[in-house]
Amino acid sequence: MNNMNISELEEKIGYSFSDKSLLKQALTHSSYANEMRINKSGDYERLEFLGDAVLEVVSSEFLFHKYPDVPEGQLTKMRASMVCEPSLAFCARDIELGKYILLGKGEEATGGRDRESITSDVMEALIGAIFLDSGMEKAKAHIEKFILSDLEDKVLFYDSKSTLQEILQGKLKKDFEYNLLGENGPEHEKEFVVEVNVEGEALGVGKGRTKKAAEQQAAYQALLQLKDKGIYVSKKY
């Protein structure tokens, strides 16, 4: 990664690293580390481990204060949906994080730059890197800005499948189903393409590493379509 790319990403996230090597490590996939013969600790996996823990603490505190009347079980469910792989990948797309990841040639050739399992991991690694570089307050600010902001739209994504079901079956009294349109890629890294079909009409299409992730994407696209048609789709806990 050259200095121009580092500066561009730092400007995008509004944070400048004192230790640039932490940012580079957060963006280094194991396939690149192997090709470059970098020590195993030079990829993002350890930073991801740390970032995951920081994210859990910050999101837990956020939900605890934002929803004072919500019981523990529901808070746990909300947190899990907010920090799951598709949700973090969704946030990563907002800052085009995939374009900055250092990948090996094989991983690059098989679409790793856009793979949710990778972009979500790098999102967590970036949090871990900021935490090590400046501490909890800066990491918390980053999480609040890029993961916990615009919560209404993100809640819509996090719970897209259940929200869509409530609207279609409850409000609109319509039947719907998820149809698998295709599977791409090798067996160990398949990408599924799923469509939401509402009584013969394709309302949304999604892609994901699992059928569940693809269905979530498809449901979110369907909700956006309904929103464009003037149907109230907001969800509050």
Stockholm file with secondary structure:
# STOCKHOLM 1.0

chainA/1-237         MNNMNISELEEKIGYSFSDKSLLKQALTHSSYANEMRINKSGDYERLEFLGDAVLEVVSSEFLFHKYPDVPEGQLTKMRASMVCEPSLAFCARDIELGKYILLGKGEEATGGRDRESITSDVMEALIGAIFLDSGMEKAKAHIEKFILSDLEDKVLFYDSKSTLQEILQGKLKKDFEYNLLGENGPEHEKEFVVEVNVEGEALGVGKGRTKKAAEQQAAYQALLQLKDKGIYVSKKY
#=GR chainA/1-237 SS CCHHHHHHHHHHHTCCCSSHHHHHHHTBCHHHHHHTTCCGGGSSHHHHHHHHHHHHHHHHHHHHHHCTTSCHHHHHHHHHHHSSHHHHHHHHHHTTGGGGCBCCHHHHHTTGGGCHHHHHHHHHHHHHHHHHHHCHHHHHHHHHHHTSSSHHHHHHHHTHHHHHHIIIIIISCCCEEEEEEEEESCGGGCEEEEEEEETTEEEEEEEESSHHHHHHHHHHHHHHHHHHTTCCCCCCC
#=GC SS_cons         CCHHHHHHHHHHHTCCCSSHHHHHHHTBCHHHHHHTTCCGGGSSHHHHHHHHHHHHHHHHHHHHHHCTTSCHHHHHHHHHHHSSHHHHHHHHHHTTGGGGCBCCHHHHHTTGGGCHHHHHHHHHHHHHHHHHHHCHHHHHHHHHHHTSSSHHHHHHHHTHHHHHHIIIIIISCCCEEEEEEEEESCGGGCEEEEEEEETTEEEEEEEESSHHHHHHHHHHHHHHHHHHTTCCCCCCC
//
